[in-house]
Amino acid sequence: MKIKEILTILDEMAPLAYAEDFDNVGLLVGNLDMEAAGVLVCHDALENVIDEAIAKKCNLVVCFHPIVFSGLKKITGKNYVERSIIKAIKNDVAIYAVHTALDNHKDGVNKIFCDALGLTNAKVLIPKLNFIRKLVTYTIPENAEKVRNALFDAGAGNIGNYENCSFNSKGIGTYMGNEHSNPEIGERFEFVEGDEIKIEVIFEKHLQAKILKALFNNHVYEEIAYEIYDLQNQHQSIGLGMIGELKHPMNEKDFLTFVKEKMEANGIRHSEFTGKPIKKVAVLGGSGSYAIKNAIMAGADAFLTADLKYHQFYEAENQLLLADIGHFESERYTKNYIVDYLRKKILNFAIIFSEENTNPVKYL
């Protein structure tokens, strides 16, 4: 199996198109055509993790955080990032990062967070914008089902918990071909008027090339009329953070103790208690201060995230309990998810948990 075959599976797990624009996801180091010997899954691809990969004969490291986040102008080994990259390149170890591609996935980081706390009715806290497009096309009734099914197979027509969604309307189409035409119905220079079906489907924008290929390969017309629109709709299944509900309300102190145990947090920094029971809980793995207002607007009783600054705790405004459980801790079970996914997809192949603890924050 080549590295690129495994990357295809990783992109199915967490499409790189889901990642935020600021992020640096995908293959960071390595050759796509290299034969894969084994996969080591970690949180951070630090130098000691690369050593572990070498020792365990894994030449692909799948990490959550990208070891290269911003551009490198020199690689001299002067810091931990450069040392990791140098070691990986010297030893033919590829590095692939998922980060916000998995953050934004409906089954990704924040769903894992919700599941660890037993939250029910979980939904995306900040749905992704400018990610949905609509295709409109026209064909004869005899060709409509074939075109529709091909578009569905290519990924069009998915809305929330429903698939194969489309809108179809009947109308009259007209055309007249010139001397270079080869019409499916009628002759050159003949004015043709006939029944047509208008097909409308939505799709995620990164699928556009695949959608158009399906359209062109399954349409009977020589010249295919189609339109593509950018939609302003939010994508309810993709986005940052999630909000769900505890099965039973808890007082704030008991709730924080519960969170500390479930997320194996060494310490939790929190805002002043509101005195209200906790039922509705918003979560955002990693740095999530920007989502405090979103959690309040969603009616959360508590918001769990990480990397909160001093003044940001004031933003709770006594409307919810704001808690910083630690960056690593909020993403703790991510690598478990990646390993489980790969093991289901790739049988009889070494998919290994990294045993290195890369959490840089220590507690007394």
Sequence and secondary structure as in RCSB ss.txt:
>XXXX:A:sequence
MKIKEILTILDEMAPLAYAEDFDNVGLLVGNLDMEAAGVLVCHDALENVIDEAIAKKCNLVVCFHPIVFSGLKKI
TGKNYVERSIIKAIKNDVAIYAVHTALDNHKDGVNKIFCDALGLTNAKVLIPKLNFIRKLVTYTIPENAEKVRNA
LFDAGAGNIGNYENCSFNSKGIGTYMGNEHSNPEIGERFEFVEGDEIKIEVIFEKHLQAKILKALFNNHVYEEIA
YEIYDLQNQHQSIGLGMIGELKHPMNEKDFLTFVKEKMEANGIRHSEFTGKPIKKVAVLGGSGSYAIKNAIMAGA
DAFLTADLKYHQFYEAENQLLLADIGHFESERYTKNYIVDYLRKKILNFAIIFSEENTNPVKYL
>XXXX:A:secstr
 BHHHHHHHHHHHS GGGS TT   EEEES TTSB   EEEEEE  HHHHHHHHHTT  EEEEEE S  S  S  
SS SHHHHHHHHHHHTT EEEE THHHHSSTTSHHHHHHHHHT EEEEEEEEE S EEEEEEEE HHHHHHHHHH
HHHTT S BTTB S  EEEEEEEEE   TT   SSS TT  EEEEEEEEEEEEEGGGHHHHHHHHHHH   SS  
EEEEE    EEEEEEEEEEEEEEEE HHHHHHHHHHHTT S  EE    S  EEEEEEEEEE GGGHHHHHHTT 
SEEEEE   GGGGGGGTTTSEEEE  HHHHTTTHHHHHHHHHHHHS SS EEE           
